[in-house]
Amino acid sequence: MGMKFLKSGASATEAVEIALRVLEDKEITNAGYGSNLSMDGTVECDATVVDYLGRSGACGAVPNVRNPICLAKLILDKSNQPLSLRRVPPNILVGEGAKNFAQEHGMQPVHNDYLVSKNARDRFLRWQEDLKRAEEKSKQGMPRGPANDTSDVAHQYETIPVPGSPRTTKVLQRDHASAIFTGTWNEGQPDSPHRGSPALEQGPSQPLDNSVLANPRSLPQRQGIERAPLSYIGASLPSSNKSRTQLLQERGLPSSDGDYLNQGDRDGTYSPLWSDGAKHVSTVAQLQACRPRGIKRPFSAAELEEEDIITDTVGAIAIDEKGRIAAGSSSGGIGMKHRGRIGPAALVGIGTAVVPCDPNDPDGVSVATVTSGTGEHMATTMASQRCAERIYGNTRRGPNGRDVEEWNEDAIMESFITNDFMGHPGVRNCNSVGAIGVMTVKKTRTGYYLYFAHNTDSFALASMGGSDKEPVCVMSRLGESAQVTRGARRIRVDPGS
């Protein structure tokens, strides 16, 4: 949808808004309808949109708004209109103030019940039970170490193998032992069926109108399974040793080799470099979680190993026909959060950032970045702004904390997660896990460059250029021994356009 708007002459901010609005209306994303619930069962959402000049509009912890990205875009538009008596218009509003602003400008409020999906309510009830059990054990004086916490989550959600199974030892050693458990600290909250629970019969695949990127997820690593860095999101291609053609035929999908990208190396450290696109003047890259849903059925033995689970917080980056870049993000926040908690999706420089083009720069370089993960750690490190500035200035963190010049963007992305994020004192000395996935687009006069990196088990993303027939989709996975996985794509543009 975002690409359709761009081809119709819409601005980059308008393309970002419509792309994220479509995703907010999908219950499978942790944004808008179907978002995580706060402690009292209320849906409060965050959203930001940033234009090519770095101007922003944002809303945080706003209730009763189905499409927070539309409110963020409204705030951005109104912030550029002067007020009487030299008052400064706001560029971020939160809570009831944001809700009232929306109503004053014609946005109809939505009752909380109409924002709560069945899956979100189920998650909420499960987390409530966890909290009750934790409080009861606390009152009884029973010790609760990390192992006990993990076991409780496994019992409640059936996401961890039973003791004695081949995968138990390795799975329990990982910080990301349970996908559901991460929903209380990682905004990339999964909403796909979990192992041990019934699977969902795949419905008819729907064409993707524009490019999409799904945020980080934290899942147990699987032993003895070959990791496929590439797969189509909608088809949920597995990571097994079977040939791609065999898997497609088993699922009744087209087996044309031309429909898929070359899978390249499978060590998990790098996701394959995407092929150059044709000449054009616009591109879109977005965050999404997309999985068909339908009739419940039991998992087959093969699917227990092959299943891809994709996560939910959404974001987008777009470049319009004028070469102007914009970025946005939207999220329902972490599960069981305190009312009024502001997440990174509402904060410029943390969840979304744009480094504008210098008017005297002959190369016309500008950079946009969107991130998702552990919001509090991202706030501590100013994640999106730091990453955007690293790519813009071609620097990385060097010895003694000093910046050093670096012209290898792959090294910059790895250093950003390893040193700027995980190595930050505020993250390193915190008890909670640091998870992050980051996507950044660098716009120059001769080409657009998409880079991504993550330290989570997987990262789903896609991009689409103006002359592309369909989005180029990737499922990137962390290697067995890798700490960070990176990938990139270059799209050529006509310098004369």
Secondary structure, DSSP 8 states (H G I E B T S, - for coil): -HHHHHHTT--HHHHHHHHHHHHHTSTTSSSSTT----TTS--EEEEEEE-TTS-EEEEEEEES-S-HHHHHHHHHHHHTS--GGG----SEEEHHHHHHHHHHTT-----GGGG--HHHHHHHHHHHHHHHHHHHHHHTT----HHHHHHHHHHHH--S--TTSTTHHHHHTSS---TTGGGGT-SS---S--TTS-EE--------SS---EEEE-----TT----S---TTTT---SSS-HHHHHHHTT----GGGS------SSSB---EEEE-S-S-EEEE---------EE---HHHHHH-------EEEEEE-TT--EEEEEEE--STT--TT---GGGSBTTTEEEE---TT-TT--EEEEEEEE-HHHHHHHTHHHHHHHHHHHTEEE-GGG-EEE---HHHHHHHIIIIIITTSHHHHT-SS---EEEEEEEE-SSEEEEEEEESSSEEEEEEEETT-SS-EEEEEE--SS-S-EEEEEEEE--TT-
